[in-house]
Amino acid sequence: MLPRGASSMPPPPNPAAYFPQPQVTLPSGLEILRTYSGAVIFLEILFGTIVWILVASTRIPLPLLQGWVVFVAVTAWFLSIVFLCVFLFGYANRIAVNWNQTDFLFHGATFVFYFGAFLLQAATTSLHHFPRKFNSTTQEKILADHEYNISIAASVCISYIFIWGMEVCY
């Protein structure tokens, strides 16, 4: 007979034995650039700079749409530099964060924002043939031919960025 309050079931196992603390699997220093995630961050910085320059070099005919594209490019560029510097200078080993999950969330967020920026930039590009002012007698287009080509290049660069972000997430 068992004493009062005792159970015939053994106690549950300690979950700490089965779920160890998360470790940083991404290397620190220049070795981060040899990983897929580090290379994608570097490419996001490079192509984000190109997008920023391309969109800023046009007259920005639709400020609401292209303003968001520039905001995404500048913000993601800055955050990518900060995120890359955390690994380059070894701060990842000093900050107690699950860096694998943080890396996944970072690339997932940049994917979502760059995908939205791509849609807006592609929408701006698709309006190339519409007149700038509907009440005007002149037929000035929203985007001149040179700006149309720049807008296409910006759309292509943004699509590369969000495709790379999607690849890292999946």
N, C-alpha and C positions, 0 to 999 in steps of 0.2 A: 504494500500500500504506500502511496506517495503522500508526503506531508502536504498539509493544506497550502494552496496557492502554487504548488509545483506542477509542472506540466511534463507529460511524457515526450513532448517534442523537444528536439535539441534547439539551442538558441540559433537565431539566424546568423549567417556568415557575415563577417565584417566586409562592407562594400569597398573599403579602402584597399583591400587586398586585390580586388578585381578591377578597380578603376583607379589606376595610378594618376598622380598629378600630371597635368598637361606639360609637355616639354616643347621647347622651341626646336622645331625641325628645320627651320630656315636658318642658314648660316649667317654669321655676322661678318662684317668687313667686306672686302671686294668679292668674296665668294658668293654674296647674294646675287651678283650680276650673272653668275653661272647657273642660277636656278631659273626655272620657267617664270615664276612669279616676279623675280627681280628683273628679268629681261622685259616682261610685259610692263612693269612700272616704268622702266627706262623708255620704252617705246611710247607709253602714254605721255610721258613728259615731252618727248620729241615731237610726236604728232599733235599733241595738245598745243604746243607752241606754234606749229604750222597752221593749225586751225585758227588760232587766235590771230595770227598775222594775216591770214587770208581773209577772214571776215572783217577785220578792222581796215583792210585796204580797199574795201568797197564803200559806196555811199551809204550803205545800210538803209535800203528803201523801206523796210518794215522793221522799225526799231523794237517793237514788242517781240517779234519772233527772233530776230538776230541778236537782240540784247540778251535773251536767255541763252543762246548758243555761246556768246562771248562769256557770260557769267559762268556757265558750266566749264568752258575751256580754262578760264583763269582759276576758278576754284579747284577744279580737279588737278590742274597743273601744280598749284601751290601745295595741296594735300599730298600729291604723289611725291613731291620733293621732300616733304616732311617725313612721310612714311619710309621712303628710301633712305633718308639720313638716319632714321632710327636704327636701321640694320647696318648701314655703312659704318657708323661710329660706335656700334656695340651697345646701344641703349636697350636693345631688346632683351639682353641678358640681365639688365638691372631692373626692368619694370615687370612686375608680376601680372602678366596678362596672358591669356591663351592666344598666342600669336598666330596659330593656325586658323583659329576661328576669326580673329581680327583681319587676317589676310583675306579670307573668304568674304567677310562682310564688306571690306574695302572694295574688292573687285566687283562684288555684286552691286554695291551702290554706284560705283563709277559706270558699270554697265547700264544701269537703269537711267542715270542722268545723261550719259552719252547717247543712248538710244533715243531718248526724248529730244536731245539736241539734233540728232540726225534727222528725225522726222520734221522738225521745224526748219532746218536748213534745206532739206529736200523740198519742203513746201514752198519756201522762198524761191528756190531754183525753178520750180515748176511754174511759177507765175511770171516767167521771163517775157512772154509775149503780150501780157496785159499792159494797157497804157498807164502811165504814172498818174495822170489826172483825168478822170472821166469827163469832166466838163470842159476840158481844154480842146482847142482846135488842132493843136500840135499832137503828133503821135509819138511822143517820147515814151519809150518802154520803161517798165519798172527797173529792169536791169539792162544796161548796155551790153553789147556782145562780149566785151572784155570782162565785165563784171560777172556775166553769165558763166564764162569759163572759170573764173576764180571761184564762183559759188559751187560749181561742179567739183572742182578740186577739193574744196572744204568739205563737201558732202562725202566724197570718197575717203578723205582722211578720217572723218568722224566714224564712218562705217568700219574702217580698220580698227579703230580704238575699241568700239563696243564689241566687235567680234572677238578681239583678243581678251577683253574682260569676260566675255561669255565662256571662252575656252578655259580660262583659269577657274571659273566657278564650277564648271562641269568637268 
